[in-house]
């Protein structure tokens, strides 16, 4: 999932683009978080932003990330997310990791991201109790 841009950064293939549209973070924020986790010394994310905009994005990312973690803890504590749901989520992640190691790094047409998303959405409907 690396770009050709100095072998640093996230390549947004079709599946990642679909997942990003459905998450709490923007594409730019995902890129910043990815670079912070995978290359903390690099300033790759700054290339397309002013220093002020970059650090504002970092602050927003930290706030959203913290809120996400607190939400997960709260939902788990209140049993909105049970062990079975956590296991299902982990299973989805494991399967996506296997797929990404095989095909997504090359932006392959072997995988149809919409099919993957349809399966994830069906699973989400089953585990969503709200």
N, C-alpha and C positions, 0 to 999 in steps of 0.2 A: 504494500500500500504506500510505497514511497514514490515521490515524484522524481523526475529526471533532473530537477533543479538542485544540483549539488547533492543528490541522494539524501536530502533532508526535507522533511515536510510530508504532508498527507496528500495522497492522490485521491481525489473525490470521484470514485467510480460510480456506476449507476446505483448499486445497492446502497452505498454510503449516502449518496444524495437523497435517496428515498428515506432512509433512516433519519437523516438530519432534518428533513422536512417535518418529521413527526416527533421531534424531541424539543427540549426546552431551550437549547442553545442554538445560536446562529452558526452558519458555516464558518465564519471568521473566528468565532469563539472556539468552535471545535478544533480548528487549525491551531489556534494559540495554545489551547490546553494540550493538544497532541504534542506540540513542540516542547512545551514545558515538561511533560512527562517523559518524553523520549530523547530530548536533547536540551537539557536545562541550561547549558552554557550558551547555546546558539541564540542569535537574535534574528532568526529567519523571519519571524512574524512581523518584525518591525519594518521590513523592507517596503511594504505597501501602506504603512501608516505613519503618521507623524508620531513623535514620542508621546505627546499628550493623549492622542487617540489610542495608542497602543496601551498605555498604562490605565486609561479609562476602561478599555476592554478587559484588561487583566483584573481590575477591581470588580467589574460586572461578572466575570467568569467565577471569581472566588465566591462572590455572594450567591450566585446561582448554584454553584457546586455545594456550598454549605447548606443552602436551603434544600437541595435534593437529598443530601445525606440525612438532615434532620427529618425530612418528610418520610424517608425510608424507615428511619428508627421509630418515628411516631406511628406510622402505619403498621409496622411489625409489632410494636408494643400494644397497640389497640386491636391487634389481630385482624387488621384489614388485609394484611398480607400474611398468610400462614406458611408453614414449612413446605407444604405441597406446592404452593405458588412460587416460593423461592427456588425449589428444586426444578420447577418447570422453566423458570427464567434462566437458571444456570444451564439447563439442557439446551435451551435456544442459543445461548451464548457459545456453548461448546460446539454445537453444530455450525454456527456461523464462523467460528474460528477455524474449524476444519475446512469449510468451504473457502474461506479467505486465503488460507495457506495454499490451497490447490489452484484456485482460479482467479480470485479477485485481484491479486497482485498484478495480474497481466491484463486486467480489464477485459477478460475473456467473454465471448458471446456464448460459451457453453452453458452458463448459468443465466437464467431469466430472473432478474431481481424481483419483478412483479410477482412471480410465482412464490418466491421466498416470502415476500411481504404478505401475500394472501394467507399463507400458512401461519405466519406470525400473528396476523390479525384474527384468524380463527381461534388460535390458542389464547390470545388476549381476551377475546369475547368470553371464552370459557372460564378464565380465571378472574375476570373483572366482576366484582361483586357489587359495584356501585350502580 
